[in-house]
């Protein structure tokens, strides 16, 4: 089984706006990642969220959503809290791409 983890609990401090909800071609960034993950070979998708609007998108696509209780501690904190330390490089690489595609996910 292949599990994909979408880290979507950041604060977008430098952006001064919720960048995960900013639209590219009329689709929020985080939704683009969810769609690409669905279209890939990933068997299970887990979305780590902080904001209710992002949780709502996870619910819309029927994927597991987990509230990040340590979002203020940064991206690596969720990996320490969750027990998934080995996936940090892959998750950061995939999530930080501007436009994640099915090919991007399969590449890893």
C-alpha positions as CSV (number, residue, x, y, z in Angstrom):
1,X,0.0,0.0,0.0
2,X,1.2,3.5,-0.9
3,X,0.2,6.3,1.4
4,X,0.5,9.9,0.3
5,X,0.6,12.6,3.0
6,X,-0.4,16.2,2.0
7,X,1.0,18.8,4.5
8,X,-1.6,21.6,4.5
9,X,-1.4,23.1,7.9
10,X,1.0,26.0,7.3
11,X,0.5,29.6,8.2
12,X,1.6,31.3,4.9
13,X,3.3,34.0,6.9
14,X,5.4,35.4,4.1
15,X,2.5,35.3,1.7
16,X,0.1,37.2,4.1
17,X,-2.7,35.2,2.6
18,X,-3.7,31.5,2.7
19,X,-1.6,30.3,-0.2
20,X,-3.2,26.8,-0.1
21,X,-6.5,28.3,-1.0
22,X,-5.2,30.7,-3.7
23,X,-6.6,29.7,-7.0
24,X,-4.6,28.6,-10.1
25,X,-6.9,28.3,-13.1
26,X,-9.8,28.7,-10.8
27,X,-8.8,25.7,-8.5
28,X,-7.3,26.2,-5.0
29,X,-3.7,25.0,-4.8
30,X,-4.5,22.4,-2.2
31,X,-7.3,21.0,-4.3
32,X,-4.9,20.6,-7.3
33,X,-2.6,18.5,-5.0
34,X,-5.6,16.4,-3.9
35,X,-6.7,15.8,-7.5
36,X,-3.2,14.9,-8.6
37,X,-2.9,12.4,-5.7
38,X,-6.3,10.9,-6.5
39,X,-5.2,10.4,-10.2
40,X,-1.9,8.8,-9.2
41,X,-1.0,5.3,-7.9
42,X,-1.4,6.3,-4.3
43,X,-3.7,4.0,-2.4
44,X,-4.4,6.2,0.6
45,X,-4.3,10.0,1.0
46,X,-3.9,11.7,4.4
47,X,-4.2,15.4,4.5
48,X,-2.8,17.2,7.5
49,X,-4.7,20.5,8.0
50,X,-5.1,23.5,10.3
51,X,-7.9,25.4,8.8
52,X,-11.5,24.3,8.5
53,X,-11.7,25.3,4.8
54,X,-8.9,22.8,4.0
55,X,-10.6,20.1,6.0
56,X,-13.8,20.7,4.1
57,X,-11.9,20.0,0.8
58,X,-10.6,16.8,2.3
59,X,-14.1,15.8,3.2
60,X,-15.4,16.8,-0.3
61,X,-12.9,14.3,-1.8
62,X,-13.4,11.6,0.8
63,X,-9.8,11.6,2.0
64,X,-8.7,11.2,5.6
65,X,-8.0,14.5,7.3
66,X,-6.0,14.9,10.5
67,X,-5.9,18.2,12.4
68,X,-2.3,19.3,13.1
69,X,-2.2,20.1,16.8
70,X,1.3,21.6,16.5
71,X,1.0,23.7,13.4
72,X,2.7,26.7,15.0
73,X,5.9,24.6,15.4
74,X,6.4,24.2,11.7
75,X,6.3,21.6,9.0
76,X,8.7,19.1,10.6
77,X,6.8,19.1,13.9
78,X,3.9,17.2,12.3
79,X,6.3,14.5,11.2
80,X,7.7,14.1,14.7
81,X,4.2,14.1,16.2
82,X,2.8,11.6,13.7
83,X,5.7,9.2,13.8
84,X,6.4,9.5,10.0
85,X,9.9,10.9,10.0
86,X,11.1,9.0,7.0
87,X,8.7,10.7,4.6
88,X,9.7,14.3,5.3
89,X,12.0,14.8,2.2
90,X,9.5,13.3,-0.2
91,X,6.5,15.2,1.3
92,X,8.3,18.6,1.3
93,X,9.5,18.1,-2.3
94,X,6.1,17.2,-3.7
95,X,4.0,19.7,-1.7
96,X,6.4,22.6,-2.3
97,X,6.1,22.3,-6.1
98,X,4.0,25.0,-7.7
99,X,1.8,22.6,-9.8
100,X,1.8,19.1,-8.5
101,X,0.8,16.6,-11.2
102,X,0.2,12.8,-11.3
103,X,3.6,12.5,-13.0
104,X,5.3,14.4,-10.2
105,X,3.8,12.0,-7.6
106,X,4.7,8.9,-9.6
107,X,8.2,10.2,-10.1
108,X,8.9,9.7,-6.3
